[in-house]
Amino acid sequence: MTLTLLQFDFPVAGPWGNEMAIAYTELAYQLAQTPGLIWKIWTENPDTQEAGGIYLFEDEASAERYAQEHTARLQAFGIDNIRAKQFTVNQPLTKITRGYLPVTA
């Protein structure tokens, strides 16, 4: 299995912390159903007014499909300057440094 990491970040004025958790709980449950998604880490930096996420997908095709969908969703929210990057996960090195990977990886 070739795991793919997807990194998103974009400018946003908030909400942050618990307010973000409350505001986006429903979206989080929807994203959890994304085909090929193993996990997502939600990121936020109120000091730089940025938010985003780090996603692990089962394969490159799932990551690419999601990147297109999520970019369109963010643009529909009026968000510009969206940055998305894809990386292949080096599984042997990630396991040594205790990165969480699925058991089948």
Number of C-alpha atoms within 10 A of each C-alpha: 8 13 21 24 22 22 20 19 17 17 18 19 12 14 16 18 12 9 10 13 14 11 12 13 11 10 10 13 10 10 15 13 10 15 13 19 19 18 18 17 10 14 15 20 15 14 7 10 14 16 19 19 15 17 19 26 24 19 17 19 12 16 26 17 13 20 19 11 11 16 17 13 12 13 12 10 9 9 14 13 10 14 13 18 13 17 13 14 16 11 16 10 10 12 12 8 9 8 11 11 15 11 5 5 11
